[in-house]
């Protein structure tokens, strides 16, 4: 069974337009309906996400416990008054409760007892009528009693529906009513024989394919009613029903307002089984108005999945899908907007560009999850393409052509896609440690490399960003000639822009991405959009001074605030002048404590981590990504799949010290 998110009961009285789910967060279905993906929250407590088997794929919110909560980005409500809210839920327990409230508390809009739907991925849609205020509103969900999963919820304003006229209906009616979402019913037997979704007398069971439910155990004289169905204009409509039966002769009648208007009988064919569903349809004429739609079971012995009404004779239903990895063109952020949202981040260091950690998704996922749970919202994935890693190359070192069947590439793609599936997570991939390319000035190789990368990853979510070439020092450590890096970067940039003018692209310096390098290399931006590309970001690495932050550094150095701030100020001066306001991503920083220390107990290092992101970078709207390689710069341990120390907490502001002395024994 195929369920269309744009054509459920929430669309009563609205003009449905095909392809309504245009965005990954809150997408405007039309003037009246907003669909919000559950995983698109901007803040939460205790919530986890997982892959869903519901139609459309993507993620659902789950593992809910009492006291958990979720808040969502602001939506605009056109009027104060009555709204219809639909929740797409699943649960394997009874007694769970969901509360819809004003984000942050203060007003409760709906308290929903979530039924036992028969399984954590047995999805059903519950429709509720509530009252909401007008204007920009942040919605939140609170968990008084856990044990439910949520895929999405939608908000439909009835005031907009009531004020619609035939002149404002662009695409006509496209209304699907799930059979299990009836408003009134008559059933000849007590109890729910299918024991799923609802607890009244209608018999409901889980579908065996595609998720969701059907009404079954149907016998003659039973009926279902769906209230407040708005027909926007007078004319011909197609009524279509999704049915299954191993019998011959089953049928039902469709009417309006308890039989006042008879629309016709629909005969159910023998489909070959109780779960072998087929569509049947009929063309009818309906006058404009608001009705109760009824289904009277004339001859039983069939299952019913849904019924829909579509404008026009023999009309077809437009399809729609939602993907957490696709990139809707209406949702592209400028680099400045992205920088604001990226916040604190981390590197998957020495994983896909080195051999210290296994180059696998299984290695990457626990680290991504751990940082994400602490509020980090960008991950940089360094990737070496043209040099040997574990004995093989991802791309030809002389041509730049990527081996699309390489098993390591599959692991990278899985890692990228997983990170992008996490709401609000930004992902940066790059070309890293490409020594032969840099030493031999193979601009054509980098150009072809990015041509292939943008082809492989080009349809990913807008939160995926491309960093052209990491730290372009030569193999002897010396700086790459300025002319070479400008030409090389420009050619790669043009290949990306030929395919996608809005994917965020990052440039950097010509050696270690130090604070002086942007000004030295990019004295103008003519090779990369000439300063007129709002989707450009600059990269800076902050290890200054390396005599403190390096693996052999003096970690007892009495650095000052200026030690951190001066390199950032230097970069900002370039960004505000030549860069024309270009945002800066501090894509590496950190302190190499673990080479010479058995554990991280140095308060002087902790203070550096506290001030660098939360005070200095954030005040300049610069997102950062801590260098965490699981080794000398370790925060997360791949051996235990947990944090080795509390530096991640220091990055976001506050962390515990060992005693009160800044330069303590742990610094030596």
GULO-33329 format. One record per residue (C-alpha): x, y, z; residue in three letters. Coordinates in steps of 0.05 Angstrom, whole numbers, plus 5000, padded with zeros to 4 digits. Example, Ala and Ser with C-alpha at 12.3 -4.5 7.8 and 13.67 -1.06 7.14 Angstrom:
BEGIN
524649105156ala527349795143ser
END
This chain:
BEGIN
500050005000unk502450704984unk500451255031unk501251985009unk503052465063unk499753025024unk492952695020unk490752475089unk484652685129unk488353315151unk486653595082unk479153635093unk476654245058unk483354435027unk485854454956unk491253924954unk497254034909unk501753464887unk508653444917unk507053824980unk512853575022unk518154034994unk522554115055unk525753685108unk523354085167unk516454405165unk513754415094unk507754825074unk502754355041unk498254915020unk495055535050unk492055105106unk496554515122unk503454465152unk506853785158unk512453725209unk517153135207unk518152895279unk525752875272unk526153605250unk526453865321unk531054435340unk531754215412unk530053615455unk531253235519unk531852475521unk529352355450unk532551875400unk531251775326unk531151135285unk529850915213unk522450815200unk519050295157unk513150765147unk511650995076unk516751515053unk522351245095unk526851715134unk526751745210unk521851725266unk522451965338unk522351415390unk524951135455unk520451625492unk520451635568unk516552055618unk519652745623unk522452765552unk520653345508unk521653615437unk521154315409unk520354505335unk521955115292unk516755665288unk510855595241unk505956135221unk498656025240unk494056465197unk488356535247unk486256415319unk481155855323unk479855145305unk485354705276unk485753965257unk492053625280unk494152935256unk499352505290unk502751925255unk504251455314unk506150745330unk506350385397unk506949685425unk504249875494unk498150165526unk497650785570unk502651235533unk500951975526unk503252535481unk502053275497unk502353825445unk504154495476unk507055165464unk514555065457unk517755175525unk511155075562unk505855575583unk500055315541unk497554605529unk493954505463unk492453765462unk493253155507unk493152515465unk492651815494unk496751415443unk493550745428unk497150075423unk497850015347unk500549315350unk507949465342unk513349995342unk513050055266unk505549925257unk503550635239unk496850965247unk494251675239unk490151995295unk486052615280unk484453135333unk480853805333unk484254335376unk484555085385unk490955475369unk492856215371unk494656615310unk501556835288unk508556555293unk508255965341unk513455475365unk510354795379unk513054295428unk511453575448unk512053335519unk512052605542unk507952505606unk507851755594unk512751445546unk512350855499unk510551165431unk513951315365unk512251925323unk513651985248unk510352655233unk504753105253unk500753605213unk496754235229unk490854455186unk487055105198unk479655045187unk478855795181unk482955785117unk478855205091unk472355545108unk474356175071unk476655815008unk472555944945unk472555624877unk476856194850unk482356024900unk482655274887unk488455164840unk488954414836unk482154184861unk480753674915unk485453104931unk482952804996unk484752125025unk481151865086unk484451275121unk478950775138unk481450715210unk480651475220unk473051475219unk469251975263unk463051555275unk461250825263unk456350255272unk459149555282unk455148925294unk460048605343unk463148845408unk470648955412unk476149045362unk477448365330unk484048605302unk486348885369unk490049455334unk490150215333unk483450375368unk479550075426unk472350135403unk468049625366unk470849735296unk475349155275unk482249415255unk488549035238unk495649205217unk497149155143unk502248625125unk505849085075unk507449825075unk505449965147unk498850245173unk492149915183unk485749685149unk478649595173unk476648865168unk471648335191unk466448745153unk459248485151unk452848765121unk449549375153unk455849635186unk457850345169unk463250875177unk462551625176unk467652175162unk465252865183unk466553565156unk468753375086unk468954015045unk467553974970unk470454634944unk466854674877unk460954344843unk462753844790unk465353144775unk469652764824unk472852084826unk471551664887unk476951134896unk477550594949unk483250114967unk480149424981unk482048694988unk477748064989unk478147314973unk470647334960unk466147524902unk460147994910unk462248444967unk459949174960unk458649814996unk454850464984unk457651164988unk453151735010unk453052435038unk449652675102unk446952005126unk443851805059unk441052485039unk445252444976unk446651764948unk453151744908unk452951014886unk454850294900unk462050034893unk463149294879unk469248974911unk472548454865unk475947814888unk483048064895unk485947384914unk486847494988unk485247905050unk491748305042unk492048334965unk489549054957unk486949364894unk483850044877unk476750104853unk473650764831unk467351104806unk465751784777unk460352194813unk457552904812unk457753294878unk455353994893unk459854464931unk458854435006unk460854125072unk458553405084unk458952795126unk461552245080unk458651555095unk460350845075unk454750345084unk456849605079unk451649275034unk455148595028unk460948435074unk467048005067unk472548505048unk477948945079unk478249695069unk484750095072unk482450795051unk477551195009unk479251834972unk475852384932unk479552714875unk477253274830unk475453064759unk472852444725unk477751864726unk482852304762unk489552024785unk492752184851unk499452544847unk505052194885unk509552494936unk515352244976unk519852515031unk527252355038unk531952565093unk537752575045unk534852944985unk536153684972unk529854094958unk531954704919unk527555174961unk531355005024unk538455225008unk541755635063unk546956165049unk553756055080unk552156585133unk545756235152unk549255555154unk554755835198unk549656055249unk546455365251unk552854945251unk555255145321unk560254685354unk562654075315unk567853535311unk572353155263unk572252415246unk579852455249unk584451915223unk578751495197unk577751605122unk584251985112unk588751545156unk589650845182unk589350965257unk581850825261unk577850335219unk574950665156unk567950405170unk561050675186unk561050215246unk566950595274unk564051285257unk556851195282unk558151145358unk562451775355unk557252155315unk551751945362unk555752125424unk557352835400unk550352945372unk547452775440unk551653335470unk548853845421unk554453855368unk551354015301unk556953945250unk561653385233unk567653445187unk569552805151unk576652845124unk577552395063unk583852205025unk582152034953unk588451984911unk593351694962unk593750994991unk589550845052unk589650125076unk593249945011unk588450254960unk586150914930unk579051174923unk581051554860unk586351504806unk592251934827unk593652154755unk586652284731unk582352404793unk576951914769unk573551614830unk572650864836unk565150864850unk565250124868unk570650194921unk568249894987unk571050475027unk566850964986unk560650565007unk562650655080unk563651395069unk556851475036unk553451095092unk556851545143unk554952185106unk547751965098unk547051765170unk549852425195unk545252805149unk539252405174unk540252715243unk536053355247unk540353975242unk546953605231unk551553925180unk556753505145unk563253745112unk567253285066unk573853475034unk580153264997unk585353115051unk592852925048unk593052914971unk600652974970unk602052754898unk596653224873unk599653814911unk606953664899unk605853594824unk600754154817unk595553684786unk589954194780unk586353754729unk586353184780unk582953604834unk578153874782unk576053174760unk575852934831unk570753454851unk566853334786unk565952614809unk564652794882unk559153284865unk556052754819unk556352224874unk553952674930unk550353224892unk543253024911unk544653014985unk541353475035unk543354215033unk547054115099unk552653745062unk558454215047unk564754145006unk571754365030unk576154384968unk583054204994unk585354125065unk591954445088unk595254495020unk602454445044unk607154035002unk609953365026unk616053715056unk611454175097unk612754805055unk607155235029unk603955104962unk605355674913unk599756174916unk598456164841unk597755404843unk592655384898unk588555944868unk588355614800unk586954924828unk581455174874unk578355584819unk577854994772unk574754544825unk569955104845unk567555184773unk566154434767unk561854454829unk558255084808unk556754804739unk552454284773unk550054644835unk550455394845unk548155354918unk552154794950unk556655115003unk563955094982unk569855235028unk576555535010unk582755595054unk590055785056unk596155475022unk599655115079unk596654955147unk590355395143unk593655885191unk590756565205unk595456945157unk594256485098unk587356725075unk590057425064unk596257175029unk592556704981unk585957064971unk588057774958unk581957764913unk576557244901unk576457254825unk577556504816unk571856324864unk565856774849unk569357444857unk566257554926unk559157524898unk557556804917unk553356774981unk554656024986unk562156094999unk565555975066unk572856055087unk576655545129unk581655675185unk585355195231unk586955465300unk592955125331unk596355785346unk601155765381unk603055045365unk608155105421unk602155045467unk597054635427unk601654145393unk602753435416unk609553635444unk607254315467unk608154645534unk601254535563unk603054935625unk603955565582unk600456165613unk596756375551unk591956965551unk585257105519unk589057485464unk592756845448unk586156545425unk582857175399unk588457485357unk588456945302unk580856975298unk581057725293unk586257695238unk581757215198unk575657645211unk579158265185unk580357905119unk573257625117unk570158305129unk574358645075unk576658215017unk571857665037unk565958155034unk562957865097unk564557135082unk563456695143unk569256285170unk569255565193unk574555375243unk574954665216unk580554435261unk582954635330unk584954295394unk590754085439unk594853455430unk595053245503unk595152485497unk602052365468unk605552505534unk600052445586unk596451825611unk589952205623unk586952895610unk586953255677unk590153915656unk585654505675unk589654965629unk587454555570unk580354525595unk580255285599unk582755335527unk577054895504unk572055295545unk574055965516unk575655785444unk568755605419unk563755875469unk566956555479unk571456735421unk568956355359unk561556415376unk562057165388unk564357225315unk558956735290unk564456245271unk562555505274unk568155045296unk570054305291unk574754035344unk580253575318unk578852905352unk582952345322unk582151855379unk589651915389unk593952495412unk587952975407unk583152475436unk576452655466unk572452045443unk575351355452unk574050855396unk576350305442unk570550415490unk565850805444unk565251335498unk568451985517unk575351915546unk574952585583unk570453185593unk573253635539unk566853585498unk563153905556unk568554445561unk567454625487unk560154785499unk561655225559unk562554895627unk566254295652unk569054045718unk576254185737unk581153785778unk581654275836unk581555035828unk588555155801unk588855315726unk595855045714unk595454425757unk599753795761unk596053485702unk599054015655unk606153775663unk
END
